[in-house]
Amino acid sequence: MLTETLIETKSAEPVPSPAPRGRRYRPRRTTADRVREALLMLAEGRASLLSHEEKAWSSITFSGTRHEVMLDFDGRDAVEVGEDFIANLAEHEFRIPGQLVADATVREVDHRFGADERMVVTAVLLLLEES
């Protein structure tokens, strides 16, 4: 007598091989990650990121991205840093690999005075891809 055995297999996602010893996997940082990092450094670590929108941008001769970032400066000391941030943004020399910051402006400022002083700054950066 012949018996038949059925084996069911299911496809599964391959398991990634572990990184070689002494090395850790680090995800690649995107241009958006670098923009956020640069703005938070300019804010001397005194701001919190509220939002970040990135949109592709191009003209006949250039291509790049437009970044709109909202930062929250909470407290009197942070607001003072925020005022410096606003004053220095347009002239700041950004270093983002492969990108040229063509324009950096403050689009909006919401400043609330009083015991819970707070300032929300919306900055817009236009980046061009370096060729």
Kinemage of the C-alpha trace (Angstrom):
@kinemage 1
@onewidth
@group {chain A} dominant
@subgroup {mainchain}
@vectorlist {calphas} color= white
{ca met a 1} P 0.000 0.000 0.000
{ca leu a 2} L 1.284 3.461 -0.933
{ca thr a 3} L 0.668 6.422 1.387
{ca glu a 4} L 0.923 9.975 0.193
{ca thr a 5} L 2.275 12.737 2.422
{ca leu a 6} L 1.361 16.320 1.672
{ca ile a 7} L 3.558 19.095 2.900
{ca glu a 8} L 2.247 22.630 2.791
{ca thr a 9} L 4.731 25.467 2.466
{ca lys a 10} L 4.010 29.128 2.771
{ca ser a 11} L 6.162 31.892 1.485
{ca ala a 12} L 7.567 34.163 4.121
{ca glu a 13} L 9.571 37.310 4.136
{ca pro a 14} L 13.265 36.458 4.125
{ca val a 15} L 14.965 36.990 7.430
{ca pro a 16} L 17.702 39.607 7.083
{ca ser a 17} L 21.138 38.306 7.853
{ca pro a 18} L 22.700 39.792 10.943
{ca ala a 19} L 25.217 42.578 10.520
{ca pro a 20} L 28.851 41.540 10.780
{ca arg a 21} L 30.217 41.618 14.303
{ca gly a 22} L 31.135 45.048 15.536
{ca arg a 23} L 28.835 46.764 13.044
{ca arg a 24} L 25.325 47.947 13.584
{ca tyr a 25} L 22.759 48.569 10.917
{ca arg a 26} L 21.945 52.258 10.578
{ca pro a 27} L 19.227 53.382 8.231
{ca arg a 28} L 20.344 55.860 5.607
{ca arg a 29} L 19.540 59.441 6.530
{ca thr a 30} L 17.368 61.235 4.007
{ca thr a 31} L 17.617 64.842 2.905
{ca ala a 32} L 14.566 65.577 5.079
{ca asp a 33} L 16.368 64.072 8.092
{ca arg a 34} L 19.370 66.304 7.397
{ca val a 35} L 17.181 69.425 7.015
{ca arg a 36} L 15.517 68.751 10.377
{ca glu a 37} L 18.873 68.113 12.027
{ca ala a 38} L 20.354 71.349 10.605
{ca leu a 39} L 17.373 73.441 11.735
{ca leu a 40} L 17.366 71.934 15.223
{ca met a 41} L 21.099 72.637 15.503
{ca leu a 42} L 20.496 76.251 14.458
{ca ala a 43} L 17.840 76.329 17.196
{ca glu a 44} L 20.552 75.212 19.651
{ca gly a 45} L 18.457 72.219 20.683
{ca arg a 46} L 15.865 74.509 22.294
{ca ala a 47} L 13.064 73.802 19.802
{ca ser a 48} L 10.721 70.879 19.327
{ca leu a 49} L 9.711 69.747 15.864
{ca leu a 50} L 5.957 70.103 15.325
{ca ser a 51} L 5.740 69.254 11.630
{ca his a 52} L 7.750 68.867 8.453
{ca glu a 53} L 6.365 68.783 4.925
{ca glu a 54} L 8.565 68.020 1.944
{ca lys a 55} L 7.486 68.552 -1.674
{ca ala a 56} L 9.381 67.937 -4.886
{ca trp a 57} L 10.180 71.095 -6.808
{ca ser a 58} L 11.599 71.694 -10.274
{ca ser a 59} L 12.079 74.297 -12.969
{ca ile a 60} L 13.488 74.026 -16.468
{ca thr a 61} L 17.069 74.099 -15.191
{ca phe a 62} L 16.881 72.965 -11.544
{ca ser a 63} L 15.243 70.328 -9.407
{ca gly a 64} L 15.037 69.907 -5.681
{ca thr a 65} L 12.677 69.986 -2.738
{ca arg a 66} L 10.750 72.527 -0.697
{ca his a 67} L 10.666 71.961 3.047
{ca glu a 68} L 8.214 73.606 5.428
{ca val a 69} L 9.122 73.026 9.066
{ca met a 70} L 7.291 74.164 12.216
{ca leu a 71} L 9.389 74.511 15.354
{ca asp a 72} L 8.109 75.157 18.876
{ca phe a 73} L 10.221 77.302 21.228
{ca asp a 74} L 8.631 76.819 24.660
{ca gly a 75} L 9.646 79.052 27.595
{ca arg a 76} L 11.353 82.421 27.897
{ca asp a 77} L 14.901 81.140 27.315
{ca ala a 78} L 13.828 79.060 24.326
{ca val a 79} L 11.964 82.044 22.852
{ca glu a 80} L 15.166 84.117 23.042
{ca val a 81} L 16.942 81.396 21.060
{ca gly a 82} L 13.978 81.397 18.660
{ca glu a 83} L 14.424 85.114 18.062
{ca asp a 84} L 18.095 84.469 17.185
{ca phe a 85} L 16.953 81.602 14.945
{ca ile a 86} L 14.668 83.987 13.028
{ca ala a 87} L 17.410 86.621 12.714
{ca asn a 88} L 20.027 84.132 11.454
{ca leu a 89} L 18.028 81.731 9.276
{ca ala a 90} L 18.286 83.582 5.948
{ca glu a 91} L 22.074 83.991 6.170
{ca his a 92} L 22.896 80.624 7.751
{ca glu a 93} L 25.388 78.486 5.811
{ca phe a 94} L 23.690 75.069 5.644
{ca arg a 95} L 25.819 71.989 4.949
{ca ile a 96} L 23.603 69.297 3.509
{ca pro a 97} L 25.479 66.805 1.293
{ca gly a 98} L 24.395 66.944 -2.353
{ca gln a 99} L 22.091 69.893 -1.721
{ca leu a 100} L 22.326 73.662 -2.011
{ca val a 101} L 19.973 75.719 0.151
{ca ala a 102} L 18.823 78.333 -2.362
{ca asp a 103} L 16.416 80.093 -0.013
{ca ala a 104} L 15.595 79.941 3.694
{ca thr a 105} L 12.831 82.161 5.035
{ca val a 106} L 10.460 82.465 7.968
{ca arg a 107} L 6.897 82.206 6.704
{ca glu a 108} L 5.056 82.647 9.988
{ca val a 109} L 5.654 83.340 13.671
{ca asp a 110} L 3.081 82.781 16.414
{ca his a 111} L 4.450 84.393 19.595
{ca arg a 112} L 2.481 84.092 22.830
{ca phe a 113} L 3.595 86.218 25.759
{ca gly a 114} L 2.950 85.770 29.465
{ca ala a 115} L 3.839 83.227 32.099
{ca asp a 116} L 3.826 80.409 29.526
{ca glu a 117} L 5.721 82.260 26.802
{ca arg a 118} L 5.929 80.286 23.591
{ca met a 119} L 6.851 80.895 19.970
{ca val a 120} L 6.034 78.694 16.986
{ca val a 121} L 8.139 79.429 13.906
{ca thr a 122} L 7.358 78.148 10.422
{ca ala a 123} L 10.475 78.073 8.255
{ca val a 124} L 10.561 77.317 4.524
{ca leu a 125} L 13.694 76.064 2.787
{ca leu a 126} L 14.190 75.556 -0.937
{ca leu a 127} L 16.891 72.993 -1.704
{ca leu a 128} L 18.461 72.424 -5.105
{ca glu a 129} L 20.190 69.188 -6.039
{ca glu a 130} L 23.864 69.743 -6.721
{ca ser a 131} L 25.005 68.152 -9.944
